[in-house]
Amino acid sequence: MSSGLENQNARIEALPGYALFNLKLINWGYIDIARCLPVDTTTLADIKSLITQHVGPTKSLQVSRADNNFPLDADDNITLRGLGFRGKVEKDLPVYNLHYDFTPVGTTESDPLLMTMS
């Protein structure tokens, strides 16, 4: 009996874990993005690409954890799990908030709000 339960638990652990990521432009509530992503296969480069798709080309882009503002400066090829994010297979997925800030291409302004005012 226990070997069947162990096999079932092993299959569940082998499934990709998912989490909900809220990507929020730091200090501004205009360009927020929410996505359910697999933590085992999504990389930091994927997160940056997702942001760039929404904001356009960037000269610089910084992503940080919202809970401690710790910048995610790791190798862009590291997975979300490698950055410490955990996912689940079933209901009640974990929710993580990430902040991002960027400088658009063609401007020296790092604040998009200021850029629109000039």
C-alpha positions, 0 to 999 in steps of 0.5 A: 500500500505505501509503495502506491502512495509513494509512487503517487507522491513522486508523480505529483512532485515531478509535475511542474509547480506553478505560482502567480506572479504580479509584476508591478512597475515600482512607484506607479500602478499603471503598467502592472502585469499578472501571470501564472508561470511554471517556476521550474522552466520560467527564467529571469530572462523570460520575466524580463522579456514579458516586461519588455513586451508590455513597456517596449524596448528598454535601455536598462531593466531592474527586477526585484522582490517586492517583499524585500526590494532585493534585486534579482541580479542573477544570471538571466538563465536561472529559473524562478525556482533557482531564485527561491520561488516555489510553486504548487500543482493544485489550487491556492497557488502561491502569489509573489509580487515583483517590482520592476523599473526601467529606462526606455530606449531613447531617453535619459529619464528613468521614470516613465511618468516624467518621460511622458511629461517632457 
